[in-house]
Amino acid sequence: MPDNLSPEDRRKTMRAVVSKGTGLERKLFAMLSGMRLQGWRKNVDTVQGKPDVVFEDERVAIFVHGCFWHSCPQCLRKLPKTNSEYWRLKIARNAERDRRNRQILEENGWQVLTIWEHEFKEESSRKKIRAEIRRMLAKEQ
């Protein structure tokens, strides 16, 4: 089925999708503040993949991924029915970019944590995230 937007309107729509300061990022920032952690920086563009949060001294990079945009292996969100090939390729490129960024970071001695959108929904998952962050920060390099 053809796209119901012109190419120019599609570009405008896609440009309007924010990549910084998202609700997911704000949840992560609030979590880190609540944990009373210090020394982290937001959206560090000098680190591979521009992680949402970086603890540079500990070489820990944290990404928060929307389940739709990054092809969550658990949620398996359905693609829109209109322009489905476009969306299939777009999401596949995002997932491949995420995989490549993680690999490069790990090859360079970084610990990488990916937090999925659905993991913020339940307290038990948030508790596991907090424990994993503390474990990564305590790990000696």
C-alpha positions as CSV (number, residue, x, y, z in Angstrom):
1,M,0.0,0.0,0.0
2,P,1.4,3.4,-0.9
3,D,2.4,6.0,1.7
4,N,-0.4,8.5,2.4
5,L,2.2,11.3,2.8
6,S,4.3,13.0,0.1
7,P,8.0,12.5,0.4
8,E,8.4,16.0,1.8
9,D,5.7,15.5,4.4
10,R,7.2,12.2,5.4
11,R,10.6,13.9,5.9
12,K,9.0,16.6,8.1
13,T,7.1,13.9,10.1
14,M,10.3,11.8,10.7
15,R,12.3,14.9,11.6
16,A,9.8,15.7,14.3
17,V,10.5,12.4,16.1
18,V,12.7,13.4,19.0
19,S,15.9,11.5,19.9
20,K,16.9,13.4,22.9
21,G,14.9,14.3,26.0
22,T,12.4,11.5,25.4
23,G,10.1,10.2,28.1
24,L,12.2,7.1,28.4
25,E,15.3,9.1,28.9
26,R,13.6,11.2,31.6
27,K,12.6,8.0,33.4
28,L,16.2,6.8,33.3
29,F,17.5,10.2,34.5
30,A,15.0,10.2,37.3
31,M,16.1,6.7,38.2
32,L,19.8,7.6,38.3
33,S,19.0,10.7,40.4
34,G,16.9,8.6,42.8
35,M,19.8,6.2,43.1
36,R,21.9,9.2,44.1
37,L,24.5,8.3,41.5
38,Q,26.9,11.0,40.3
39,G,29.4,11.4,37.5
40,W,27.0,10.5,34.7
41,R,26.4,12.6,31.6
42,K,23.5,12.7,29.1
43,N,23.6,12.1,25.4
44,V,27.4,12.1,25.0
45,D,28.1,12.6,21.3
46,T,31.8,11.9,21.7
47,V,31.1,8.2,22.6
48,Q,30.2,5.7,19.9
49,G,26.4,5.6,19.4
50,K,25.7,8.7,21.5
51,P,24.6,6.7,24.6
52,D,21.7,8.2,26.5
53,V,23.9,8.0,29.7
54,V,27.6,7.6,30.1
55,F,29.7,7.1,33.2
56,E,33.0,7.9,31.5
57,D,35.4,7.0,34.4
58,E,33.8,3.6,34.8
59,R,33.3,3.2,31.0
60,V,29.7,2.3,31.3
61,A,27.3,3.3,28.5
62,I,23.5,3.1,28.9
63,F,21.0,3.2,26.1
64,V,17.2,3.3,26.5
65,H,15.4,1.9,23.5
66,G,11.8,2.3,22.5
67,C,10.4,-1.2,21.8
68,F,9.0,-0.2,18.4
69,W,11.9,1.9,17.1
70,H,14.6,-0.5,18.0
71,S,12.9,-3.9,17.4
72,C,12.5,-5.2,20.9
73,P,13.1,-9.0,20.8
74,Q,10.5,-9.5,23.5
75,C,7.7,-7.2,22.4
76,L,7.9,-7.9,18.7
77,R,5.8,-4.8,17.9
78,K,3.9,-5.0,14.6
79,L,4.8,-2.6,11.9
80,P,2.3,-0.2,10.4
81,K,0.3,-1.6,7.6
82,T,0.9,1.4,5.4
83,N,4.3,1.6,3.8
84,S,5.3,-1.6,5.6
85,E,8.5,-2.1,3.5
86,Y,9.8,1.4,4.5
87,W,9.2,0.6,8.2
88,R,10.7,-2.9,8.0
89,L,13.9,-1.4,6.5
90,K,13.9,1.5,8.9
91,I,13.6,-0.6,12.0
92,A,16.1,-3.2,10.7
93,R,18.6,-0.4,10.1
94,N,18.1,0.9,13.7
95,A,18.6,-2.6,15.1
96,E,21.8,-3.1,13.1
97,R,23.1,0.3,14.1
98,D,22.4,-0.6,17.7
99,R,24.2,-3.9,17.4
100,R,27.2,-2.3,15.7
101,N,27.5,0.5,18.3
102,R,27.4,-2.1,21.1
103,Q,30.1,-4.2,19.5
104,I,32.4,-1.2,19.0
105,L,31.9,0.0,22.5
106,E,32.6,-3.5,24.0
107,E,35.6,-3.9,21.8
108,N,36.9,-0.7,23.3
109,G,36.4,-1.8,26.9
110,W,33.0,-0.3,27.6
111,Q,30.2,-2.1,29.5
112,V,27.0,-1.5,27.7
113,L,23.5,-1.7,29.2
114,T,20.4,-1.6,27.0
115,I,17.1,-0.8,28.7
116,W,13.9,-1.5,26.8
117,E,10.8,0.6,27.1
118,H,8.8,-2.2,28.5
119,E,11.3,-2.7,31.3
120,F,10.2,0.6,32.9
121,K,6.6,-0.6,33.4
122,E,7.0,-2.9,36.3
123,E,8.8,-2.3,39.6
124,S,10.4,-5.7,39.6
125,S,12.1,-4.8,36.2
126,R,13.1,-1.4,37.5
127,K,14.7,-3.0,40.5
128,K,16.7,-5.3,38.2
129,I,17.8,-2.3,36.2
130,R,19.0,-0.5,39.3
131,A,20.9,-3.6,40.5
132,E,22.6,-4.1,37.1
133,I,23.7,-0.4,37.0
134,R,25.2,-0.7,40.5
135,R,26.9,-4.0,39.5
136,M,28.4,-2.4,36.3
137,L,29.6,0.6,38.3
138,A,31.2,-1.5,41.0
139,K,33.0,-3.8,38.5
140,E,36.7,-3.3,38.4
141,Q,38.2,-2.8,35.0
